[in-house]
Amino acid sequence: MRHATWCITLAASLLGPSWAQEVSPKEKADGFVSMFNGKDLDGWMYLGKGAGTFSVQDGAIHYKGGNGWLCYTVKEYPDFELRCEFKLIKKGGDGGIFFRASKDAAGANWPSKRYELQVKDYGEQGRLWGLAYKLDKDTVAKVRKPLGEWETYRLVVQGNKVEVYLNGTLINTSDAATRSTPGFLGLQAEGGEQAFRNLRIKALESPK
């Protein structure tokens, strides 16, 4: 028995760590699906000039410098709830999460149509781009984590309404997301170094 246990342990160590990122049973029951398998960029497409710097490192989607964006191509989600973890690795990092985006890079290396939730090392973390918003900067300052630590975003988009939660706390709202199509999502690389993991998404019904 001791020999068999040692063999199993050795086999596991040779295979290396498991980066599987399946949704929890509760989230699965609620309709969430995983967007990232923790191993490669299956289901994602780089759009932009040059080769891009997106890669998979230690079970996370990682980028360092560069421009362009990584588009999730499996399905369009005009109305959705997105949950993910992100990490700002170096000071001054600048990136974002595109939503209701077109599948191109015609907009100065970004989608020609897009809204954006910013992932940026500054006091307005959680700011939206492309639509009017109400950001609570005081709350952002209270709930932000130090550089290099994993943080969480929850982005809820339904009809004209957008809600942004940082580390479980509501920090930003908008009722100005008037354009519902196209509906692609993706990760922006603009500067610095960042990582994303545990990306889960749930389609929501469009308001009538």
C-alpha positions as a Markdown table, in Angstrom:
| # | Residue | x | y | z |
|---|---|---|---|---|
| 1 | Met | 0.0 | 0.0 | 0.0 |
| 2 | Arg | 2.8 | 2.4 | 0.9 |
| 3 | His | 4.5 | 1.6 | -2.5 |
| 4 | Ala | 1.2 | 2.3 | -4.3 |
| 5 | Thr | 0.8 | 5.6 | -2.5 |
| 6 | Trp | 4.3 | 6.7 | -3.4 |
| 7 | Cys | 3.7 | 5.9 | -7.1 |
| 8 | Ile | 0.5 | 8.0 | -7.1 |
| 9 | Thr | 2.4 | 10.9 | -5.5 |
| 10 | Leu | 5.3 | 10.6 | -8.0 |
| 11 | Ala | 2.9 | 10.5 | -10.9 |
| 12 | Ala | 1.1 | 13.6 | -9.7 |
| 13 | Ser | 4.4 | 15.5 | -9.3 |
| 14 | Leu | 5.5 | 14.5 | -12.8 |
| 15 | Leu | 2.2 | 15.8 | -14.3 |
| 16 | Gly | 2.7 | 19.1 | -12.5 |
| 17 | Pro | 0.1 | 21.3 | -10.9 |
| 18 | Ser | -3.5 | 21.3 | -12.0 |
| 19 | Trp | -4.7 | 24.6 | -13.3 |
| 20 | Ala | -8.3 | 23.5 | -14.1 |
| 21 | Gln | -10.7 | 26.3 | -13.6 |
| 22 | Glu | -14.2 | 24.8 | -13.6 |
| 23 | Val | -17.1 | 26.7 | -12.2 |
| 24 | Ser | -18.4 | 25.7 | -8.7 |
| 25 | Pro | -21.4 | 23.5 | -8.5 |
| 26 | Lys | -23.5 | 26.4 | -7.2 |
| 27 | Glu | -22.4 | 28.7 | -10.1 |
| 28 | Lys | -23.0 | 25.9 | -12.6 |
| 29 | Ala | -26.5 | 25.5 | -11.3 |
| 30 | Asp | -27.0 | 29.2 | -11.7 |
| 31 | Gly | -26.0 | 29.0 | -15.3 |
| 32 | Phe | -22.3 | 30.1 | -15.3 |
| 33 | Val | -19.8 | 28.6 | -17.7 |
| 34 | Ser | -16.0 | 28.8 | -17.6 |
| 35 | Met | -14.3 | 30.9 | -20.3 |
| 36 | Phe | -10.8 | 29.8 | -19.7 |
| 37 | Asn | -9.4 | 26.2 | -19.1 |
| 38 | Gly | -6.3 | 27.3 | -17.3 |
| 39 | Lys | -4.0 | 25.6 | -19.8 |
| 40 | Asp | -4.2 | 27.4 | -23.2 |
| 41 | Leu | -6.0 | 30.1 | -25.1 |
| 42 | Asp | -8.6 | 27.8 | -26.7 |
| 43 | Gly | -11.7 | 29.8 | -27.5 |
| 44 | Trp | -9.7 | 33.1 | -27.6 |
| 45 | Met | -8.3 | 35.0 | -30.5 |
| 46 | Tyr | -5.7 | 37.8 | -30.6 |
| 47 | Leu | -6.7 | 40.8 | -32.6 |
| 48 | Gly | -4.3 | 43.7 | -33.2 |
| 49 | Lys | -1.0 | 44.6 | -34.7 |
| 50 | Gly | 2.0 | 42.3 | -34.4 |
| 51 | Ala | 2.1 | 39.0 | -32.6 |
| 52 | Gly | 0.7 | 40.2 | -29.2 |
| 53 | Thr | 2.0 | 39.3 | -25.8 |
| 54 | Phe | -0.8 | 37.2 | -24.4 |
| 55 | Ser | 0.2 | 33.9 | -23.0 |
| 56 | Val | -0.8 | 31.4 | -20.2 |
| 57 | Gln | 1.4 | 31.3 | -17.1 |
| 58 | Asp | 0.7 | 29.5 | -13.9 |
| 59 | Gly | -3.0 | 28.9 | -14.8 |
| 60 | Ala | -3.7 | 32.6 | -15.7 |
| 61 | Ile | -4.0 | 34.6 | -18.9 |
| 62 | His | -0.9 | 36.9 | -18.8 |
| 63 | Tyr | 0.3 | 39.8 | -20.8 |
| 64 | Lys | 3.3 | 42.2 | -20.6 |
| 65 | Gly | 3.3 | 45.4 | -22.6 |
| 66 | Gly | 2.1 | 45.4 | -26.2 |
| 67 | Asn | -1.2 | 46.5 | -27.7 |
| 68 | Gly | -4.2 | 44.7 | -29.1 |
| 69 | Trp | -6.8 | 42.6 | -27.4 |
| 70 | Leu | -7.8 | 39.0 | -26.8 |
| 71 | Cys | -11.3 | 38.3 | -28.0 |
| 72 | Tyr | -13.5 | 35.5 | -26.5 |
| 73 | Thr | -14.9 | 33.9 | -29.7 |
| 74 | Val | -17.0 | 31.0 | -28.3 |
| 75 | Lys | -20.2 | 33.1 | -28.1 |
| 76 | Glu | -21.4 | 36.6 | -28.0 |
| 77 | Tyr | -22.9 | 37.9 | -24.7 |
| 78 | Pro | -24.8 | 41.2 | -25.1 |
| 79 | Asp | -26.4 | 40.7 | -21.7 |
| 80 | Phe | -24.4 | 38.9 | -19.1 |
| 81 | Glu | -22.8 | 38.6 | -15.7 |
| 82 | Leu | -19.0 | 38.1 | -15.7 |
| 83 | Arg | -16.9 | 37.1 | -12.7 |
| 84 | Cys | -13.1 | 37.0 | -12.7 |
| 85 | Glu | -9.9 | 37.5 | -10.8 |
| 86 | Phe | -7.2 | 39.9 | -12.0 |
| 87 | Lys | -3.8 | 41.0 | -10.8 |
| 88 | Leu | -1.8 | 44.2 | -11.5 |
| 89 | Ile | 1.7 | 42.8 | -11.5 |
| 90 | Lys | 3.7 | 46.0 | -12.0 |
| 91 | Lys | 3.1 | 49.6 | -11.1 |
| 92 | Gly | 1.4 | 51.6 | -13.8 |
| 93 | Gly | -0.3 | 48.7 | -15.5 |
| 94 | Asp | -3.1 | 49.6 | -17.9 |
| 95 | Gly | -5.6 | 47.2 | -19.5 |
| 96 | Gly | -9.2 | 46.4 | -19.5 |
| 97 | Ile | -12.2 | 44.2 | -20.2 |
| 98 | Phe | -14.0 | 45.0 | -23.4 |
| 99 | Phe | -17.7 | 44.2 | -23.6 |
| 100 | Arg | -20.4 | 44.6 | -26.3 |
| 101 | Ala | -17.4 | 44.8 | -28.6 |
| 102 | Ser | -17.0 | 44.1 | -32.4 |
| 103 | Lys | -14.7 | 41.3 | -33.5 |
| 104 | Asp | -12.0 | 43.5 | -35.1 |
| 105 | Ala | -9.1 | 45.8 | -34.2 |
| 106 | Ala | -10.1 | 48.7 | -36.4 |
| 107 | Gly | -10.5 | 51.2 | -33.6 |
| 108 | Ala | -6.8 | 52.2 | -33.1 |
| 109 | Asn | -5.8 | 48.6 | -32.4 |
| 110 | Trp | -9.0 | 48.1 | -30.3 |
| 111 | Pro | -12.5 | 47.0 | -31.4 |
| 112 | Ser | -14.2 | 49.7 | -33.5 |
| 113 | Lys | -17.3 | 49.3 | -31.3 |
| 114 | Arg | -16.8 | 48.7 | -27.6 |
| 115 | Tyr | -17.5 | 49.5 | -24.0 |
| 116 | Glu | -14.7 | 48.9 | -21.5 |
| 117 | Leu | -14.2 | 48.2 | -17.8 |
| 118 | Gln | -10.8 | 49.5 | -17.0 |
| 119 | Val | -8.2 | 47.4 | -15.2 |
| 120 | Lys | -5.6 | 50.0 | -14.4 |
| 121 | Asp | -3.2 | 51.0 | -11.6 |
| 122 | Tyr | -4.8 | 54.2 | -10.5 |
| 123 | Gly | -7.4 | 55.7 | -8.1 |
| 124 | Glu | -10.3 | 55.2 | -10.5 |
| 125 | Gln | -10.0 | 51.4 | -10.7 |
| 126 | Gly | -13.4 | 50.2 | -12.0 |
| 127 | Arg | -13.9 | 53.1 | -14.3 |
| 128 | Leu | -16.0 | 52.6 | -17.5 |
| 129 | Trp | -15.1 | 53.8 | -20.9 |
| 130 | Gly | -17.5 | 54.7 | -23.8 |
| 131 | Leu | -20.5 | 55.5 | -21.6 |
| 132 | Ala | -21.5 | 57.8 | -18.7 |
| 133 | Tyr | -21.0 | 56.3 | -15.3 |
| 134 | Lys | -21.1 | 57.0 | -11.5 |
| 135 | Leu | -17.9 | 55.8 | -9.8 |
| 136 | Asp | -17.6 | 55.8 | -6.0 |
| 137 | Lys | -13.9 | 56.7 | -5.7 |
| 138 | Asp | -13.9 | 56.6 | -1.9 |
| 139 | Thr | -15.2 | 53.1 | -1.9 |
| 140 | Val | -12.6 | 52.1 | -4.5 |
| 141 | Ala | -9.9 | 53.4 | -2.2 |
| 142 | Lys | -11.2 | 51.3 | 0.7 |
| 143 | Val | -11.6 | 48.0 | -1.1 |
| 144 | Arg | -8.6 | 48.0 | -3.5 |
| 145 | Lys | -5.9 | 45.5 | -2.7 |
| 146 | Pro | -2.1 | 46.2 | -2.9 |
| 147 | Leu | -0.2 | 45.8 | -6.1 |
| 148 | Gly | 0.6 | 42.2 | -6.8 |
| 149 | Glu | -2.4 | 40.7 | -5.1 |
| 150 | Trp | -5.3 | 38.9 | -6.8 |
| 151 | Glu | -8.6 | 41.0 | -6.9 |
| 152 | Thr | -12.1 | 40.2 | -8.2 |
| 153 | Tyr | -14.4 | 41.9 | -10.6 |
| 154 | Arg | -18.1 | 41.2 | -11.1 |
| 155 | Leu | -19.5 | 42.9 | -14.1 |
| 156 | Val | -23.3 | 42.8 | -14.7 |
| 157 | Val | -24.6 | 44.2 | -18.0 |
| 158 | Gln | -28.3 | 44.0 | -18.8 |
| 159 | Gly | -30.1 | 46.3 | -21.2 |
| 160 | Asn | -28.9 | 49.8 | -20.5 |
| 161 | Lys | -27.7 | 49.1 | -17.0 |
| 162 | Val | -24.2 | 48.2 | -15.9 |
| 163 | Glu | -22.9 | 47.3 | -12.4 |
| 164 | Val | -19.3 | 46.9 | -11.4 |
| 165 | Tyr | -18.3 | 45.1 | -8.2 |
| 166 | Leu | -14.7 | 45.3 | -7.0 |
| 167 | Asn | -13.7 | 42.6 | -4.4 |
| 168 | Gly | -17.4 | 42.0 | -3.7 |
| 169 | Thr | -18.4 | 45.7 | -3.3 |
| 170 | Leu | -20.5 | 47.7 | -5.7 |
| 171 | Ile | -18.3 | 50.7 | -6.9 |
| 172 | Asn | -19.7 | 51.8 | -10.3 |
| 173 | Thr | -23.1 | 52.0 | -12.1 |
| 174 | Ser | -24.4 | 53.2 | -15.4 |
| 175 | Asp | -27.7 | 53.3 | -17.2 |
| 176 | Ala | -26.2 | 54.5 | -20.5 |
| 177 | Ala | -25.2 | 51.2 | -22.3 |
| 178 | Thr | -27.7 | 51.9 | -25.1 |
| 179 | Arg | -26.0 | 49.8 | -27.7 |
| 180 | Ser | -26.7 | 46.1 | -27.3 |
| 181 | Thr | -24.8 | 44.7 | -30.3 |
| 182 | Pro | -22.3 | 43.4 | -31.2 |
| 183 | Gly | -21.7 | 41.3 | -28.1 |
| 184 | Phe | -18.1 | 40.0 | -27.9 |
| 185 | Leu | -16.0 | 40.2 | -24.8 |
| 186 | Gly | -12.2 | 40.4 | -24.4 |
| 187 | Leu | -9.1 | 41.5 | -22.6 |
| 188 | Gln | -7.2 | 44.6 | -23.5 |
| 189 | Ala | -3.4 | 44.9 | -23.4 |
| 190 | Glu | -2.3 | 48.5 | -23.3 |
| 191 | Gly | 0.7 | 48.7 | -21.0 |
| 192 | Gly | 2.3 | 47.2 | -17.9 |
| 193 | Glu | 1.8 | 43.6 | -16.9 |
| 194 | Gln | -1.4 | 41.9 | -15.8 |
| 195 | Ala | -3.0 | 38.5 | -15.3 |
| 196 | Phe | -6.5 | 37.1 | -15.3 |
| 197 | Arg | -7.9 | 33.8 | -14.1 |
| 198 | Asn | -11.2 | 32.1 | -13.1 |
| 199 | Leu | -13.2 | 33.8 | -15.8 |
| 200 | Arg | -16.9 | 32.7 | -15.6 |
| 201 | Ile | -19.9 | 34.1 | -17.4 |
| 202 | Lys | -23.6 | 33.7 | -17.4 |
| 203 | Ala | -26.0 | 34.9 | -20.2 |
| 204 | Leu | -28.8 | 37.1 | -19.0 |
| 205 | Glu | -32.1 | 37.8 | -20.6 |
| 206 | Ser | -32.4 | 41.0 | -22.5 |
| 207 | Pro | -35.0 | 43.4 | -21.1 |
| 208 | Lys | -38.1 | 43.7 | -23.3 |
